[in-house]
């Protein structure tokens, strides 16, 4: 187990429910083809980097979801300027363009994503901050690079659970990334991501968990009819409101679950029996 990527118990067989209503195979194929075209367009434009207007980046991210047949509903507003740490629960690869639509940002991602077919080159050229998850010694340097990006006025997106969950369950937020927000003196904004069907029922169709492959997950999403992604942007946690990364992580986690996390009870002192 890594400090950056703890394992989650979710697996495709145990957690991913079969879709109640599926699209015809030709429609699903067309959706995947549309996603490939958009990703190729992203690869072609990626050398221009920061010269691309933020609004265009946001529309491109929304277009990814639209192309794969997912309706996006966003509530709330992200801080528009200045350094900002955006943190969200993590369910799917689809979370990445969804958060990119909230506010163009630098993503915090594992090194393996840079080797994904087609999407890897886009990610690598987009200013992503890669994590060497198997090297604990690299942790201080990674935190320093995140803090530097935040001080420079960038938004940084992180999924502090460190692993994807199915959506019915959620992991606890790891604390390391919140140290970067404390060091940079920037606000933290929690974002809650959920996936539902058109009738409002919760869905695990978008979950990308366990030994699932990207292609299998993409096909499942493209072939699910009426899939809706709900992105709820919560209130900003201002800098200085939490003095340590533990309490800041707990506050941000509570913002993505919709319920406060219970504080740990203090341990009772042991009673020594003296003969």
Backbone bond lengths (Angstrom), bond angles and torsions (degrees), N, CA, C in turn:
res aa  C-N    CA-C-N  psi(-1)  N-CA   C-N-CA  omega(-1)  CA-C   N-CA-C  phi
1 X - - - 1.465 - - 1.519 109.92 -
2 X 1.324 116.41 139.45 1.451 122.35 -178.59 1.511 110.98 -103.73
3 X 1.346 115.87 152.86 1.454 119.96 175.91 1.521 110.97 -63.77
4 X 1.345 116.97 -27.36 1.466 121.30 -179.58 1.525 111.89 -91.85
5 X 1.309 118.37 -31.86 1.451 120.14 -172.00 1.521 111.10 -130.28
6 X 1.335 118.70 74.27 1.458 120.13 174.46 1.515 109.57 -66.72
7 X 1.319 116.78 151.89 1.462 119.43 -178.25 1.521 110.55 -81.14
8 X 1.328 115.79 146.46 1.455 122.04 175.61 1.523 108.59 -107.11
9 X 1.324 118.19 150.21 1.467 120.29 -178.56 1.519 113.33 -77.22
10 X 1.331 118.95 -7.47 1.460 122.06 -175.49 1.530 111.24 -71.65
11 X 1.315 116.05 137.21 1.465 122.70 175.67 1.527 108.37 -137.09
12 X 1.341 118.39 158.12 1.467 119.65 179.55 1.526 113.04 -58.22
13 X 1.329 118.23 -42.48 1.462 120.70 -176.84 1.521 112.10 -69.07
14 X 1.330 116.81 -38.13 1.456 120.09 -175.14 1.522 113.40 -84.14
15 X 1.339 116.86 -30.20 1.464 119.15 -168.76 1.520 115.21 -116.10
16 X 1.327 117.74 -29.46 1.464 119.72 -173.39 1.525 109.51 -86.02
17 X 1.328 115.09 114.20 1.454 120.68 -178.23 1.528 110.35 -83.36
18 X 1.314 117.82 145.20 1.473 119.29 175.64 1.521 110.61 -65.02
19 X 1.311 116.39 140.71 1.459 120.54 -178.81 1.525 109.97 -66.17
20 X 1.326 116.75 139.43 1.446 120.87 179.89 1.512 112.29 -71.16
21 X 1.332 116.25 -33.32 1.463 120.88 -178.61 1.515 108.33 -136.67
22 X 1.321 116.34 127.43 1.458 119.95 -176.93 1.526 110.97 -117.87
23 X 1.321 114.50 152.96 1.455 120.06 176.65 1.524 109.65 -80.73
24 X 1.317 115.70 159.95 1.459 120.16 176.70 1.523 109.85 -63.23
25 X 1.332 115.51 150.06 1.459 120.55 -177.72 1.529 112.37 -56.12
26 X 1.344 120.44 -45.22 1.472 118.81 179.12 1.525 112.68 -58.69
27 X 1.342 117.43 -38.10 1.462 119.36 178.92 1.523 111.00 -65.70
28 X 1.325 117.28 -41.95 1.461 120.64 178.70 1.528 110.71 -62.48
29 X 1.346 116.59 -40.17 1.467 120.53 178.64 1.528 110.14 -63.35
30 X 1.325 116.67 -42.44 1.468 120.53 178.66 1.521 110.89 -63.21
31 X 1.316 117.01 -38.29 1.470 120.27 178.59 1.528 111.10 -63.04
32 X 1.317 115.66 -45.04 1.464 118.93 179.67 1.528 110.35 -64.99
33 X 1.322 116.82 -39.35 1.469 120.30 177.35 1.526 110.76 -61.20
34 X 1.336 117.01 -39.63 1.464 120.69 178.72 1.527 111.12 -64.78
35 X 1.335 116.37 -38.44 1.463 119.92 177.47 1.518 110.39 -64.34
36 X 1.329 116.98 -42.76 1.468 120.99 178.92 1.525 110.42 -60.35
37 X 1.326 117.45 -42.36 1.466 121.02 179.13 1.528 110.52 -62.18
38 X 1.327 116.83 -43.61 1.465 120.27 179.82 1.529 111.49 -64.96
39 X 1.335 116.24 -40.70 1.469 119.42 179.14 1.528 110.19 -65.37
40 X 1.330 117.04 -41.27 1.466 120.21 177.65 1.533 110.57 -62.73
41 X 1.332 116.79 -38.18 1.463 120.00 176.15 1.525 110.19 -63.88
42 X 1.335 115.95 -38.38 1.464 119.67 176.95 1.514 112.15 -63.84
43 X 1.337 116.40 -39.02 1.468 120.33 177.35 1.523 110.23 -63.19
44 X 1.336 116.20 -41.83 1.467 120.23 -178.41 1.522 111.83 -65.54
45 X 1.342 116.67 -34.62 1.468 120.63 -176.62 1.528 113.18 -90.85
46 X 1.345 117.31 -14.15 1.463 120.08 -173.84 1.530 114.69 -59.24
47 X 1.354 121.14 -30.83 1.468 118.63 177.92 1.528 113.62 -62.62
48 X 1.342 117.48 -20.43 1.461 119.88 -179.67 1.529 112.26 -78.69
49 X 1.324 116.70 -17.16 1.448 122.92 171.64 1.516 114.44 48.77
50 X 1.355 115.17 -122.55 1.452 121.80 -174.04 1.506 115.07 -66.62
51 X 1.340 118.22 -9.40 1.465 120.12 179.46 1.525 112.67 -78.67
52 X 1.328 117.23 -9.87 1.461 120.79 177.81 1.529 108.44 -80.75
53 X 1.335 118.99 128.60 1.475 121.02 -179.39 1.524 111.77 -57.17
54 X 1.341 115.85 141.95 1.460 120.87 -178.34 1.524 111.50 -59.00
55 X 1.339 116.70 -37.10 1.459 119.67 179.90 1.512 112.39 -62.43
56 X 1.329 116.75 -36.38 1.460 120.98 179.41 1.520 110.58 -68.81
57 X 1.331 116.19 -38.29 1.474 120.16 177.49 1.524 109.85 -62.25
58 X 1.336 116.21 -44.39 1.457 119.85 179.55 1.517 112.33 -62.52
59 X 1.334 117.17 -40.38 1.467 120.41 178.78 1.527 111.12 -67.28
60 X 1.337 116.61 -36.68 1.465 119.94 177.62 1.531 110.34 -63.60
61 X 1.325 116.43 -41.93 1.472 120.25 178.90 1.528 111.02 -63.22
62 X 1.339 117.05 -43.13 1.460 120.34 177.27 1.529 110.88 -64.51
63 X 1.333 115.86 -35.57 1.462 120.11 -179.15 1.531 111.30 -64.17
64 X 1.330 117.57 -32.88 1.470 121.02 176.90 1.522 109.56 -59.31
65 X 1.341 115.95 -47.86 1.464 120.22 179.62 1.525 110.98 -64.95
66 X 1.322 116.14 -43.66 1.463 119.95 -179.88 1.529 110.85 -62.43
67 X 1.321 117.49 -42.02 1.456 121.68 -177.84 1.523 112.15 -62.39
68 X 1.333 116.53 -35.13 1.462 119.92 -178.08 1.528 111.29 -86.93
69 X 1.342 116.29 4.33 1.458 120.63 174.19 1.503 115.66 90.70
70 X 1.331 118.16 19.31 1.460 122.29 -177.69 1.526 109.99 -105.96
71 X 1.308 116.15 128.36 1.455 121.33 174.70 1.527 108.84 -85.50
72 X 1.324 117.29 134.37 1.469 121.76 -176.47 1.521 109.70 -109.42
73 X 1.326 115.78 128.68 1.460 122.05 175.15 1.527 108.32 -121.02
74 X 1.316 116.34 117.42 1.464 121.75 -178.45 1.518 109.16 -113.11
75 X 1.329 116.46 130.16 1.457 121.46 173.79 1.530 108.19 -122.42
76 X 1.335 116.11 143.71 1.457 120.36 -177.70 1.515 111.00 88.64
77 X 1.327 114.93 172.62 1.462 121.42 -177.09 1.520 110.08 -135.89
78 X 1.313 115.68 135.93 1.461 120.38 176.96 1.523 109.64 -85.20
79 X 1.329 116.19 151.64 1.467 120.79 174.34 1.522 108.68 -55.98
80 X 1.339 116.45 127.67 1.464 120.42 -169.17 1.519 113.87 -79.18
81 X 1.317 118.03 -29.88 1.467 120.56 -175.81 1.521 110.18 -135.56
82 X 1.338 114.41 164.92 1.456 120.65 176.61 1.512 113.03 84.03
83 X 1.312 115.11 165.65 1.452 120.76 179.01 1.517 111.04 -61.06
84 X 1.337 116.13 135.97 1.460 121.54 -176.57 1.518 109.21 -154.19
85 X 1.325 116.59 131.91 1.457 121.60 173.58 1.520 107.96 -99.57
86 X 1.331 116.17 110.54 1.461 122.59 176.40 1.520 108.47 -94.22
87 X 1.322 117.51 123.78 1.465 120.70 -178.85 1.521 108.99 -125.35
88 X 1.330 115.99 140.93 1.457 120.34 -176.62 1.517 110.48 -144.49
89 X 1.329 114.95 158.08 1.462 119.39 168.85 1.529 108.25 -68.21
90 X 1.322 116.56 157.91 1.463 119.97 -170.65 1.522 110.12 -124.79
91 X 1.348 116.03 119.81 1.453 122.09 -178.67 1.522 111.51 -121.09
92 X 1.331 116.75 -40.09 1.458 120.47 -167.57 1.524 111.57 -145.82
93 X 1.336 115.97 163.21 1.467 121.18 169.06 1.519 109.74 -61.82
94 X 1.322 116.75 -25.07 1.455 121.64 179.81 1.529 112.11 -67.35
95 X 1.338 116.65 -20.29 1.473 119.81 176.99 1.528 111.30 -58.19
96 X 1.332 116.84 -31.91 1.468 120.64 -174.07 1.529 111.41 -65.31
97 X 1.352 119.75 -54.33 1.467 117.00 175.72 1.520 113.43 -65.43
98 X 1.333 118.38 -29.05 1.461 120.07 177.89 1.527 110.83 -62.94
99 X 1.332 116.93 -43.28 1.466 120.08 178.13 1.519 110.70 -71.31
100 X 1.338 116.86 -32.06 1.455 119.75 175.68 1.509 112.49 -64.94
101 X 1.344 116.85 -27.54 1.458 120.70 177.09 1.522 111.66 -76.24
102 X 1.338 117.31 -25.34 1.466 121.19 178.03 1.521 110.41 -66.61
103 X 1.327 115.40 -49.34 1.464 121.93 174.63 1.520 107.90 -162.22
104 X 1.330 118.20 127.84 1.469 119.17 176.59 1.526 110.43 -53.18
105 X 1.317 116.01 130.29 1.468 119.71 -171.36 1.519 110.32 -152.27
106 X 1.302 115.06 165.42 1.455 121.29 171.75 1.521 108.24 -87.28
107 X 1.317 115.84 128.51 1.452 121.49 -177.30 1.519 111.23 -87.77
108 X 1.309 115.27 144.30 1.456 121.85 170.74 1.518 106.35 -97.97
109 X 1.335 117.87 118.30 1.465 120.15 -171.03 1.522 111.24 -143.17
110 X 1.324 115.26 154.99 1.461 120.90 176.05 1.530 109.72 -72.37
111 X 1.313 116.31 153.17 1.456 122.33 -176.00 1.528 111.84 -58.78
112 X 1.348 116.98 -31.99 1.457 120.36 -175.60 1.524 112.84 -61.19
113 X 1.336 117.53 -29.06 1.464 120.25 -177.97 1.529 110.60 -63.06
114 X 1.304 117.52 -32.12 1.453 120.73 178.41 1.518 113.45 -63.34
115 X 1.341 116.85 -15.28 1.468 121.13 179.64 1.530 112.72 -101.91
116 X 1.339 116.99 4.87 1.465 119.53 177.58 1.522 110.14 -65.24
117 X 1.341 118.27 143.64 1.477 119.46 176.30 1.522 110.93 -65.68
118 X 1.321 116.25 139.73 1.458 125.10 179.44 1.525 113.00 63.96
119 X 1.333 118.05 -58.40 1.458 120.26 -175.67 1.529 111.60 -70.80
120 X 1.331 117.44 -29.54 1.456 121.06 -177.53 1.512 113.96 -54.94
121 X 1.352 119.11 -49.50 1.464 119.62 179.70 1.523 113.68 -61.28
122 X 1.347 117.04 -36.27 1.463 119.91 177.91 1.517 110.38 -63.83
123 X 1.333 115.59 -45.38 1.462 120.67 -179.49 1.522 110.39 -62.57
124 X 1.326 116.15 -45.18 1.463 120.50 -175.90 1.521 112.55 -62.66
125 X 1.349 116.77 -32.27 1.465 120.50 -177.29 1.523 113.67 -93.25
126 X 1.320 116.90 0.16 1.464 119.94 -174.32 1.521 113.58 -94.14
127 X 1.335 116.85 9.47 1.461 119.51 -179.32 1.508 113.42 84.65
128 X 1.352 117.02 19.07 1.457 120.48 -179.08 1.526 110.54 -61.40
129 X 1.315 116.09 146.88 1.465 122.74 175.99 1.529 106.95 -102.16
130 X 1.322 116.26 104.15 1.457 120.35 -175.56 1.527 111.43 -80.43
131 X 1.336 114.83 146.76 1.458 122.84 -179.98 1.516 109.13 -110.91
132 X 1.322 116.00 128.76 1.461 120.43 171.05 1.527 106.54 -89.53
133 X 1.307 115.43 87.86 1.466 120.66 -167.58 1.521 113.68 -69.50
134 X 1.318 118.07 -18.92 1.461 119.99 -178.09 1.533 112.89 -96.11
135 X 1.334 115.92 3.98 1.467 119.30 -179.51 1.522 109.99 -119.06
136 X 1.323 115.39 99.45 1.454 120.07 -179.67 1.527 111.33 -62.37
137 X 1.330 116.65 -30.67 1.467 119.81 -179.50 1.528 112.38 -66.83
138 X 1.325 116.62 -21.55 1.462 120.33 -179.94 1.524 112.43 -80.72
139 X 1.333 117.39 -8.05 1.466 121.16 -175.70 1.529 113.34 -59.27
140 X 1.332 120.51 -50.14 1.477 119.16 -179.52 1.521 113.17 -59.61
141 X 1.337 117.15 -38.62 1.461 120.01 179.56 1.524 111.05 -67.55
142 X 1.329 116.95 -38.06 1.458 120.73 178.66 1.521 110.69 -64.88
143 X 1.327 116.94 -44.48 1.467 121.25 177.86 1.528 110.15 -60.80
144 X 1.332 116.39 -39.99 1.474 120.34 179.52 1.525 111.09 -65.16
145 X 1.339 118.14 -39.01 1.467 120.84 179.38 1.523 111.49 -68.32
146 X 1.322 116.41 -37.22 1.467 119.64 176.66 1.525 109.91 -64.89
147 X 1.336 116.85 -45.12 1.465 120.70 179.33 1.523 111.52 -61.48
148 X 1.329 116.59 -38.44 1.459 120.43 178.69 1.530 111.15 -63.20
149 X 1.336 116.78 -42.57 1.468 120.73 178.17 1.525 110.95 -64.25
150 X 1.320 116.78 -39.13 1.464 120.77 178.95 1.529 111.31 -66.46
151 X 1.321 116.57 -41.64 1.472 120.25 178.63 1.528 111.24 -63.74
152 X 1.324 116.24 -30.84 1.461 120.65 -179.23 1.530 111.99 -76.82
153 X 1.331 117.19 -1.42 1.460 120.80 176.83 1.510 114.80 96.58
154 X 1.327 117.73 7.90 1.468 120.35 179.88 1.524 110.65 -83.48
155 X 1.329 114.87 152.33 1.454 120.31 166.24 1.525 107.33 -88.68
156 X 1.309 116.85 140.34 1.462 122.15 178.46 1.523 107.68 -124.31
157 X 1.330 116.63 129.46 1.463 122.34 178.44 1.518 109.29 -100.54
158 X 1.329 115.57 130.79 1.464 120.77 178.38 1.523 109.30 -136.21
159 X 1.323 115.07 149.51 1.463 121.97 174.25 1.532 106.45 -115.51
160 X 1.330 117.35 89.62 1.470 120.36 -168.51 1.517 115.67 -69.89
161 X 1.344 118.37 -8.38 1.467 118.43 173.88 1.521 110.43 -64.09
162 X 1.342 116.47 -26.55 1.455 120.66 177.57 1.511 114.05 80.74
163 X 1.335 117.88 -3.34 1.452 121.62 179.70 1.515 108.28 -159.09
164 X 1.323 116.97 157.15 1.459 120.10 177.75 1.522 110.80 -82.47
165 X 1.333 115.25 142.83 1.460 123.21 176.55 1.524 108.04 -120.62
166 X 1.324 117.24 163.07 1.461 120.68 -172.30 1.522 113.26 -73.56
167 X 1.316 118.76 -19.97 1.459 121.49 -176.99 1.507 112.65 110.62
168 X 1.330 117.51 -29.25 1.459 120.53 174.05 1.524 110.35 -77.26
169 X 1.320 115.97 -27.60 1.463 122.06 177.51 1.527 108.21 -125.72
170 X 1.328 115.90 162.53 1.461 120.80 -178.39 1.520 109.61 -144.04
171 X 1.332 116.58 143.97 1.454 120.83 178.87 1.515 111.72 -88.42
172 X 1.321 116.34 171.26 1.461 121.52 177.22 1.531 109.65 -84.06
173 X 1.313 115.71 150.20 1.456 121.22 -179.87 1.529 110.40 -75.56
174 X 1.326 116.45 130.49 1.463 122.01 172.86 1.525 108.16 -75.42
175 X 1.293 116.17 150.95 1.470 120.00 -167.16 1.527 114.66 -91.44
176 X 1.331 118.58 -21.20 1.466 120.85 -167.86 1.521 113.36 -56.12
177 X 1.344 117.21 -45.65 1.464 119.91 -175.11 1.527 111.86 -64.02
178 X 1.320 117.38 -26.31 1.466 120.41 -179.20 1.528 111.66 -72.61
179 X 1.331 116.08 -21.45 1.466 118.83 174.89 1.518 110.54 -63.86
180 X 1.336 117.07 -34.34 1.460 120.59 178.47 1.524 110.93 -63.99
181 X 1.331 117.22 -40.19 1.468 120.37 177.74 1.518 111.09 -65.51
182 X 1.334 116.91 -39.58 1.468 120.63 177.25 1.528 110.74 -64.61
183 X 1.336 116.48 -44.60 1.469 120.31 -178.63 1.533 111.54 -64.55
184 X 1.338 116.20 -36.21 1.466 120.22 -177.78 1.523 112.73 -85.84
185 X 1.339 117.02 -14.30 1.459 120.49 -179.26 1.518 113.19 67.19
186 X 1.349 116.93 41.52 1.465 120.60 -178.09 1.529 109.90 -117.11
187 X 1.325 117.45 160.14 1.462 120.40 178.62 1.528 112.37 -73.86
188 X 1.318 114.17 160.61 1.465 122.35 175.22 1.523 107.45 -118.09
189 X 1.331 116.68 135.04 1.459 119.56 179.22 1.523 109.43 -125.64
190 X 1.346 117.23 114.75 1.460 120.26 178.03 1.526 111.21 -76.60
191 X 1.329 115.36 147.51 1.466 122.39 176.81 1.525 107.71 -133.06
192 X 1.324 115.29 129.94 1.466 120.24 179.12 1.523 109.08 -103.67
193 X 1.345 116.07 126.25 1.465 122.08 -179.37 1.529 108.88 -112.56
194 X 1.329 115.74 130.99 1.462 121.22 176.31 1.524 109.37 -138.55
195 X 1.324 116.03 152.97 1.457 121.75 177.68 1.526 108.95 -122.21
196 X 1.328 114.99 131.20 1.461 121.33 -178.92 1.524 110.05 -134.34
197 X 1.324 115.12 166.58 1.455 121.30 171.00 1.521 108.37 -91.94
198 X 1.307 116.02 171.11 1.461 120.43 -176.41 1.523 112.71 -59.93
199 X 1.346 117.14 -27.82 1.464 119.92 -179.90 1.522 112.89 -83.62
200 X 1.337 117.17 2.92 1.458 121.32 177.92 1.515 114.89 94.99
201 X 1.329 118.29 -8.81 1.467 121.15 -179.90 1.521 110.55 -71.31
202 X 1.339 115.71 139.82 1.460 120.33 177.09 1.521 110.02 -62.95
203 X 1.332 116.10 144.02 1.464 120.84 -177.75 1.527 110.52 -132.29
204 X 1.332 115.60 142.07 1.465 121.09 174.65 1.529 111.62 -104.48
205 X 1.331 117.06 11.40 1.468 120.36 -176.05 1.519 112.52 -59.40
206 X 1.328 117.44 -32.51 1.465 121.11 -177.84 1.519 112.91 -84.32
207 X 1.320 117.99 -8.81 1.462 120.59 -175.49 1.531 111.14 -61.32
208 X 1.319 115.11 135.93 1.473 122.49 179.34 1.519 106.19 -122.26
209 X 1.338 116.43 86.63 1.455 121.38 -166.96 1.523 111.56 -127.91
210 X 1.330 114.18 161.46 1.458 120.72 173.71 1.516 113.07 54.92
211 X 1.333 115.99 -130.57 1.463 121.06 -177.06 1.530 111.74 -92.61
212 X 1.308 117.27 18.80 1.466 121.20 176.93 1.523 109.24 -59.98
213 X 1.336 116.39 145.07 1.461 120.23 175.52 1.528 109.17 -98.62
214 X 1.324 115.47 156.45 1.460 119.86 -179.72 1.521 110.74 -61.56
215 X 1.328 117.49 -40.78 1.457 120.67 -178.86 1.527 111.16 -65.68
216 X 1.340 117.17 -42.44 1.468 120.35 179.11 1.524 110.74 -64.07
217 X 1.323 116.34 -41.51 1.462 119.92 179.25 1.525 111.21 -66.37
218 X 1.335 116.54 -41.99 1.458 120.61 178.87 1.526 110.66 -61.19
219 X 1.318 116.93 -42.68 1.461 120.67 179.20 1.532 110.84 -64.11
220 X 1.341 117.08 -41.55 1.464 120.70 -178.94 1.532 110.97 -62.69
221 X 1.345 115.73 -42.18 1.459 119.73 179.03 1.524 110.46 -66.56
222 X 1.334 116.96 -46.01 1.463 121.31 -177.12 1.521 112.43 -65.58
223 X 1.327 117.34 -27.50 1.462 120.11 -177.01 1.523 113.17 -95.89
224 X 1.333 117.72 -2.32 1.466 120.92 177.75 1.520 109.77 -87.54
225 X 1.300 116.72 126.59 1.461 121.44 -178.18 1.530 110.46 -87.88
226 X 1.335 115.48 134.69 1.463 120.45 173.66 1.518 114.77 75.28
227 X 1.339 118.38 26.85 1.460 120.52 179.78 1.531 109.94 -77.08
228 X 1.321 116.39 132.51 1.461 123.04 -177.65 1.525 109.22 -123.09
229 X 1.331 116.24 131.43 1.468 121.56 175.05 1.526 108.34 -103.37
230 X 1.319 116.31 121.36 1.462 121.85 177.99 1.523 108.80 -102.82
231 X 1.319 116.20 122.83 1.459 122.45 -179.40 1.527 107.06 -117.77
232 X 1.316 115.56 109.39 1.461 120.99 -176.61 1.535 108.82 -107.83
233 X 1.338 115.77 110.43 1.461 120.89 -179.11 1.522 108.61 -87.95
234 X 1.313 116.77 117.29 1.458 122.01 -175.28 1.528 111.07 -89.30
235 X 1.323 115.66 174.40 1.464 121.96 -178.52 1.531 110.93 -63.27
236 X 1.318 114.63 145.67 1.464 121.01 177.57 1.528 110.39 -67.60
237 X 1.324 115.49 139.44 1.471 121.35 170.62 1.525 106.45 -95.16
238 X 1.335 118.27 108.46 1.469 119.92 -172.38 1.523 112.30 -70.18
239 X 1.336 116.75 153.26 1.478 119.47 177.24 1.516 110.17 -63.25
240 X 1.315 115.83 143.38 1.460 120.94 179.42 1.511 114.27 89.51
241 X 1.337 117.98 -8.68 1.464 119.73 -179.17 1.527 112.24 -79.94
242 X 1.334 116.38 -16.59 1.470 121.21 176.11 1.520 107.41 -134.26
243 X 1.308 116.06 133.53 1.457 120.89 -172.53 1.526 113.59 -90.67
244 X 1.313 117.83 -14.36 1.464 119.25 179.59 1.518 109.46 -140.04
245 X 1.324 115.86 160.71 1.461 121.22 -173.92 1.523 112.49 -69.38
246 X 1.328 117.74 -26.57 1.459 120.23 179.13 1.532 110.85 -63.65
247 X 1.328 116.79 -50.91 1.461 119.84 -178.48 1.529 111.20 -69.59
248 X 1.335 116.95 -33.42 1.463 120.34 177.75 1.528 110.25 -66.00
249 X 1.327 117.01 -41.72 1.469 120.85 178.48 1.520 110.86 -63.83
250 X 1.331 117.25 -40.08 1.462 120.48 179.45 1.523 111.32 -65.54
251 X 1.327 116.81 -41.17 1.465 120.06 179.10 1.519 111.03 -64.48
252 X 1.332 116.75 -41.48 1.465 120.51 179.39 1.528 110.88 -67.60
253 X 1.325 116.78 -39.33 1.466 120.23 178.23 1.523 110.91 -62.98
254 X 1.325 116.70 -41.76 1.463 120.54 177.63 1.525 110.54 -60.92
255 X 1.341 116.51 -32.42 1.457 120.40 179.31 1.512 113.59 -70.00
256 X 1.327 118.20 -20.98 1.469 120.37 179.94 1.518 112.78 -99.38
257 X 1.328 117.35 -11.18 1.461 119.88 178.83 1.513 112.07 -100.80
258 X 1.341 116.73 -19.83 1.453 119.81 -178.18 1.509 113.28 82.57
259 X 1.328 116.82 4.38 1.456 119.91 177.87 1.514 108.31 -142.71
260 X 1.335 118.56 145.67 1.462 120.51 179.79 1.517 111.43 -69.08
261 X 1.306 115.22 143.50 1.455 119.94 176.97 1.519 108.87 -83.57
262 X 1.331 115.47 130.88 1.458 119.54 -177.65 1.526 110.96 -65.67
263 X 1.335 117.28 133.61 1.461 118.90 176.32 1.518 110.40 -68.47
264 X 1.303 114.29 149.05 1.461 118.35 178.47 1.521 110.55 -69.61
265 X 1.331 114.78 139.46 1.457 118.82 177.14 1.524 110.21 -74.72
266 X 1.316 117.15 138.99 1.465 118.08 177.29 1.513 110.75 -66.46
267 X 1.313 114.79 142.04 1.460 119.04 179.77 1.529 110.47 -70.31
268 X 1.335 114.54 139.63 1.464 118.33 176.60 1.526 109.86 -75.67
269 X 1.315 116.32 139.71 1.471 117.62 177.57 1.514 110.96 -67.36
270 X 1.319 115.02 142.09 1.459 118.88 179.72 1.518 109.89 -68.78
271 X 1.334 114.57 142.24 1.481 119.97 177.09 1.520 107.87 -96.70
272 X 1.290 115.48 119.38 1.466 120.19 179.65 1.518 109.41 -87.58
273 X 1.307 116.75 128.44 1.464 121.57 176.97 1.531 108.31 -93.09
274 X 1.291 114.43 123.81 1.463 119.47 -179.51 1.513 108.47 -108.58
275 X 1.300 116.90 122.77 1.467 121.15 -178.88 1.513 110.60 -71.48
